[in-house]
Amino acid sequence: MKKLKARLDAFSDAVIAIILTIMVLDLTPVLRDNLNDYLLLSKEIGVYIISFAFVANMWYQHATLFNEIDDMSYRIMLVDFCF
């Protein structure tokens, strides 16, 4: 079960990395050089930073909790997949 724990931890890290990558792809580039577009971009970046901090905190909590688990069970695996 140690091997399963390591693989599940790596899988969870990969899923969270993909989520963070998809979030940054949603930022729209500024096509025209005017103040309105830059203000809109700064608003999107602010929302991205807050969302990134939220997902990063969830990843940290998951990694901390997962580090405390000694014995892996199928119930923990199922709960992790739901996460």
C-alpha positions as a Markdown table, in Angstrom:
| # | Residue | x | y | z |
|---|---|---|---|---|
| 1 | Met | 0.0 | 0.0 | 0.0 |
| 2 | Lys | 3.0 | 2.3 | 0.3 |
| 3 | Lys | 3.4 | 2.3 | -3.5 |
| 4 | Leu | -0.3 | 3.2 | -3.9 |
| 5 | Lys | 0.1 | 6.1 | -1.5 |
| 6 | Ala | 3.0 | 7.5 | -3.5 |
| 7 | Arg | 1.2 | 7.1 | -6.8 |
| 8 | Leu | -2.0 | 8.6 | -5.5 |
| 9 | Asp | 0.0 | 11.6 | -4.0 |
| 10 | Ala | 1.7 | 12.1 | -7.4 |
| 11 | Phe | -1.7 | 11.9 | -9.2 |
| 12 | Ser | -3.2 | 14.5 | -6.9 |
| 13 | Asp | -0.3 | 16.8 | -7.4 |
| 14 | Ala | -0.6 | 16.4 | -11.2 |
| 15 | Val | -4.3 | 17.2 | -11.1 |
| 16 | Ile | -3.8 | 20.3 | -9.1 |
| 17 | Ala | -1.0 | 21.4 | -11.4 |
| 18 | Ile | -3.3 | 21.0 | -14.4 |
| 19 | Ile | -6.0 | 23.0 | -12.6 |
| 20 | Leu | -3.5 | 25.9 | -12.0 |
| 21 | Thr | -2.4 | 25.7 | -15.7 |
| 22 | Ile | -6.0 | 25.9 | -17.0 |
| 23 | Met | -6.7 | 28.9 | -14.7 |
| 24 | Val | -3.8 | 30.9 | -16.2 |
| 25 | Leu | -5.0 | 30.1 | -19.7 |
| 26 | Asp | -8.2 | 31.9 | -19.0 |
| 27 | Leu | -6.4 | 35.3 | -18.8 |
| 28 | Thr | -7.2 | 37.4 | -21.9 |
| 29 | Pro | -4.3 | 39.4 | -23.4 |
| 30 | Val | -4.6 | 43.1 | -24.0 |
| 31 | Leu | -5.0 | 43.6 | -27.7 |
| 32 | Arg | -5.4 | 47.4 | -27.7 |
| 33 | Asp | -3.3 | 49.9 | -25.8 |
| 34 | Asn | -5.9 | 51.7 | -23.7 |
| 35 | Leu | -6.5 | 52.1 | -20.0 |
| 36 | Asn | -9.8 | 50.2 | -20.0 |
| 37 | Asp | -8.2 | 47.0 | -21.3 |
| 38 | Tyr | -5.4 | 47.2 | -18.8 |
| 39 | Leu | -7.9 | 47.8 | -15.9 |
| 40 | Leu | -9.8 | 44.7 | -17.0 |
| 41 | Leu | -6.6 | 42.7 | -17.2 |
| 42 | Ser | -5.6 | 43.8 | -13.7 |
| 43 | Lys | -9.0 | 42.7 | -12.4 |
| 44 | Glu | -8.5 | 39.3 | -14.0 |
| 45 | Ile | -5.0 | 39.0 | -12.6 |
| 46 | Gly | -6.4 | 39.9 | -9.1 |
| 47 | Val | -9.0 | 37.2 | -9.4 |
| 48 | Tyr | -6.4 | 34.7 | -10.6 |
| 49 | Ile | -4.1 | 35.5 | -7.7 |
| 50 | Ile | -6.9 | 34.9 | -5.2 |
| 51 | Ser | -7.9 | 31.7 | -7.0 |
| 52 | Phe | -4.3 | 30.6 | -7.1 |
| 53 | Ala | -3.9 | 31.2 | -3.4 |
| 54 | Phe | -7.0 | 29.2 | -2.7 |
| 55 | Val | -6.0 | 26.2 | -4.8 |
| 56 | Ala | -2.4 | 26.4 | -3.5 |
| 57 | Asn | -3.8 | 26.3 | 0.1 |
| 58 | Met | -5.9 | 23.3 | -0.7 |
| 59 | Trp | -2.8 | 21.6 | -2.2 |
| 60 | Tyr | -0.8 | 22.4 | 0.9 |
| 61 | Gln | -3.5 | 21.1 | 3.3 |
| 62 | His | -3.9 | 17.9 | 1.2 |
| 63 | Ala | -0.1 | 17.4 | 1.2 |
| 64 | Thr | 0.1 | 17.9 | 4.9 |
| 65 | Leu | -2.8 | 15.6 | 5.6 |
| 66 | Phe | -1.5 | 13.0 | 3.2 |
| 67 | Asn | 1.9 | 13.1 | 4.9 |
| 68 | Glu | 0.3 | 12.0 | 8.2 |
| 69 | Ile | -1.3 | 8.9 | 6.7 |
| 70 | Asp | 0.7 | 5.8 | 7.5 |
| 71 | Asp | -1.7 | 3.1 | 6.2 |
| 72 | Met | -3.5 | 3.5 | 2.9 |
| 73 | Ser | -7.0 | 2.2 | 2.6 |
| 74 | Tyr | -9.4 | 2.1 | -0.3 |
| 75 | Arg | -11.7 | 4.5 | 1.6 |
| 76 | Ile | -8.9 | 7.1 | 1.7 |
| 77 | Met | -8.3 | 6.5 | -2.0 |
| 78 | Leu | -12.0 | 7.1 | -2.8 |
| 79 | Val | -12.2 | 10.2 | -0.7 |
| 80 | Asp | -9.0 | 11.5 | -2.4 |
| 81 | Phe | -10.6 | 10.9 | -5.8 |
| 82 | Cys | -13.6 | 12.8 | -4.7 |
| 83 | Phe | -11.4 | 15.7 | -3.7 |
